[in-house]
Amino acid sequence: MVYVAVGKPTRAVEGVEKVTGGLRYTADITLPGTLWVKVLRSPHPHARIKSINTIKAAALPGVAMVATGEDFPNARVGIRMRDMPVLAIDKVRFVGDPVAAVAADNVEIAEAAIALIDVEYEVLPAVYDAIEALRPGAPVLHDDPASYEGAPERSVTDPNVQSYTVWEHGDLEAAFANADQTFEHTFSTPLTPHGYLEASGSTVWVHPNGDVEVWATNKSPYSLRELLIKQLGAPEGRVRVNVMPVGGDFGAKSSLNDATLCYLISDHVKRPVKFLHTYTEELMAGPRRHPAQITVRTGVTNNGALTAMSVRAAFSGGAYAAYKANPQVAVLGIRMAGSCYRIPAIKVEEYCVYSNQVAGTQTRTPGGPQIVFAVESHLDLIARELGIDRAEFRMKNLLNEGEPTPIGLTWEGMKGKETLTAALGAVGWNQPKRPNVGHGLAIYERPAGAGKSSAAITFDRAGTPILLVSIANAGQGAHTVLQQIVAEKFGISANEVIVRTEDTNSELFDSGLGGSKTTNSAGNAAAKAADAMLEKITAAAASEWGCETNEVEHLNGAFIGPKEQILTLKELAVIAGADEPVMVKGIFEPPEARTTTAYCTQAAEVEVDPESGQVKILRIISSHDVGQILNPLGHQGQINGGVIQGIGFAMTEDSPLIDGHISTLSMADFKLVSIGDIPQLETILLRDDAGPVPFNGKAIGELPNVPIAAAIANAVEDAIGVRIKDLPITAEKVFAALKIHNSKIRQ
């Protein structure tokens, strides 16, 4: 089908302002009379607060308020589970936990006042490892976590457990009994930040009359508004959150952020209050991807058929569960264990555990990179033990259309075998390779997410359509895609549609960005609004011509009457809005069940220097089944960005704790992937028309970052015969593994 607006590469809505510096972010908002906030943070991973002396800080000229947990004793917050005080009460639970805050006339005064606060601590034993935190006698972080509002039901007695969840399907004991061989391996992944460019910040103004205005680095502004009202007592109906551009997110900038502290201080002083993290603060106290220890046990027949899988995953959840969108299932992606494969019986156990580190939160495809690294590495090891080609082993066990996943879900669009075949051909799987060069594979599937969203359409006086949206611009190009969807519905070019972002005082709503749902949710809301507007415009044309609506034809942005009368969309918009402006709203409610999924198979080609252990990634093949691509430029950008992010997770990203202190508190120490690390990238797109997004699109955002780490680990073993089971795959780890491997060969 030939489209007018859909399928065209453009960044018309967001691009110009970004590259010219015209886009205003939260850091750019400074109101007259603004107070600047700085926070005193705990130097200890676990300690009891014995006393806080703020007298000198409060006496410093220019200081408007010094706050401690005693000022806000009931202010515990959380996206769902309210276990985190805005300022520490009684105890601190990680290095960086906020203990006190100063609001002053400028940053310099606030920093000077912070230095004058004297805190006496009683240092307590700490625990940093999820497995250790589960052992009897481990230091207890929260005395009664079940008592917190929003806490999940507890089916375990371990005091440090944030949540425990089990997914199981089939008769596991019988399925293992049917296996000829059983294999078990354990894998681990590190604590990592999200790596976005824009540090977190908020400005909040509680006016003397009680009205509240908020500007925040936040991708879920409507949820932030509800949190301020329901958890901190902000006046309902008087809180306006301005939907701001977000300079990268990847899961961290959800509804919970320092707007809570700014609100409480501003409510006290009735002046605008602004708090911007330094990047050191971001790396110290910003929520992180959960570190994981994952043990996978699998039964298999001698001819390579999977019979059973048992997964036990322990995630280090950090000091608080507050940042989790669903504390009952803290890291939802773990349920995707083996989801691409025919496994008659499975049991997946997930522990998310309190530990004395910065809090964990959702990170691009929460739990997906961790579990796929474990399972796809595990499958490679099994294939090698069985003497079966690793690609053939996967092909034999991949699901066919109509077959249920291991946990009993049935999808349309089961294209795992097709994406695998394409990746194998592109990487040259069966072709000869140079010494120390290896190939690796990994597969992942994910359905498009879905959440409630709305959009509205109106016209200006000249008849130009205006799309009103309720979602933040977080860099993924969603506003441009929504513009294209509406333009396509109207049969006009995309640049003929104006996109305007509304604040939370509008009648719109959105559940927030994330979960590969934005184009599905907001896109369908925009499409519904466009369809509703077309009905109104068609009725206006019928009224103008004195005919029935079914006699009006809509073609290429024009409306044609039964006597070949023609009016353009703009002309009819002016006619329809002659008496009062025309506006319609589209609301998308997520369906009870999703029906389609999308696959990604990735192949890596690496070269390993056996003298140093250095791994060089030569090529990455990313093979996807896709629906209609609404914007090729944005679509490819999501793939490239995801692949690069996955390479960082695999190869460089780590922020180890030393006595509870994060050791990488600058971007010089924490290594994100740079241009010199990026290999040759090749994308393969296989068309499928079963997508839920308008015009049969499919999800793409959170697919390409997930399989990379496993593909690279599998390629490293193929190159030199050693297996790295704990990320990142550093030269030091490879070199050490080679020494052990070579010594065993010599023996």
Beta strands, then each sheet from edge to edge (+ up, - down):
strand 1: 35-41
strand 2: 47-53
strand 3: 63-68
strand 4: 76-77
strand 5: 84-85
strand 6: 91-92
strand 7: 98-104
strand 8: 118-123
strand 9: 161-169
strand 10: 181-189
strand 11: 201-206
strand 12: 212-216
strand 13: 239-242
strand 14: 273-276
strand 15: 292-300
strand 16: 306-318
strand 17: 345-354
strand 18: 437-446
strand 19: 453-459
strand 20: 465-469
strand 21: 498-501
strand 22: 553-555
strand 23: 558-560
strand 24: 566-568
strand 25: 583-588
strand 26: 598-608
strand 27: 615-626
strand 28: 657-658
strand 29: 661-662
strand 30: 680-687
sheet 1: 3+ 7- 1+ 14+ 11- 12+ 13+
sheet 2: 6+ 2- 8+
sheet 3: 4+ 5-
sheet 4: 9+ 17- 16- 15+ 10-
sheet 5: 18+ 26- 27+ 30+
sheet 6: 21+ 20+ 19- 25+
sheet 7: 22+ 23- 24+
sheet 8: 28+ 29-
end
